[in-house]
Amino acid sequence: MAGSVAMAPPHAYSCQMPVFTSSYIIQVAAPSATPIFVADAAQAGAMPRRLPAAQIPGDGPQACTDDQATMDAHNQLMLQLQESTVALQQDRAALLAKSALKLSQDYEGCRLVQQALEEADSDGVRDALVETLRGHVWELMACPHANHVLQKFIITSRPTACQFLVDELAKQGLASACKLARHKYAYRVFQRLLEHLMPQQTAGLVEGLVVECVPLSMHRYGTFVMQHALEYCSDAQRERIVAAMLPHISKLSVNNDACMVLDRALVKACARTQDVLVKAILANTDAIGSMAHTRRGHAVVLSLLELAGGEHLEEAAQQLSKQASSLRRNRFGRLVLAASEA
């Protein structure tokens, strides 16, 4: 019927909008409001006419007051949520600290402890997390899971906070350093100690390495600890390590793992120690040619050519020239020849 209007239930409308019917344009307000008839469609023209703001329910000063109240309630809720989150985080940290020893030795648990150490907002929180680990450092270093927790603690903590780790290892004697350097998990923790602690803190551990620096340099795990020792230890200890290696150049030069240690010694040693090491390598006439053919050995020769000068450089070039034919057929040898001829 003309002029009739199909009305929807008030709750069907969630916002204020015009509704077009066959004859009328209806201004729909809030769900509880009564629809407002504006005009007959024929009289309204192409564009619907909006009622003045004062005549539209849900508009005006009262609506602004309602919006402000809603915003205040929202802000209060967000504040309460933030406070609850902080409280939950504190409770979680306390629970982790209480069970850290057991969790650290578990595949999933060690990840939780590492995450807590990384997200801790103070040194005090980190110290509390590892409190139960004290007295168990030796066995934790050898654990496939807990070694990662110790590494994370060393990386995220100040050096002085890690002193208890060194103290517990020192109680095992000088030989303990070599045992840890050879262990497939513990050597990683040893590396982090050398990287992040002060040289005076790790001096005792490095002393234990000096005694067996040659066999450690040729060990699959020990080689990495020896490289770190040469990079981070004191100059005096570095000289002692190099001095212990000099009589064994012929043995070290044919071992891939030991070649990495020789290269680190050349790069990190002082000028005087470098000169002594270069002389010792060149004194073994087969050493430089043998190393030039291998992936790790040729790096030692390249470092030697870069550091050597004068008669040492001439001697190195002469020894390499004797094996030029063989070196040209080797991809590493070609790199060495190119460097020697440059």
PyMOL commands that set and color helices and strands:
alter all, ss='L'
color gray80, all
select helices_A, chain A and resi 10-12+41-44+53-55+61-98+100-104+107-119+123-129+131-133+137-141+146-156+159-170+175-182+186-196+199-211+213-217+222-232+235-252+256-268+271-283+287-291+297-307+311-321+324-328+331-341
alter helices_A, ss='H'
color red, helices_A
select strands_A, chain A and resi 17-20+24-28+36-40
alter strands_A, ss='S'
color yellow, strands_A
deselect
rebuild
show_as cartoon
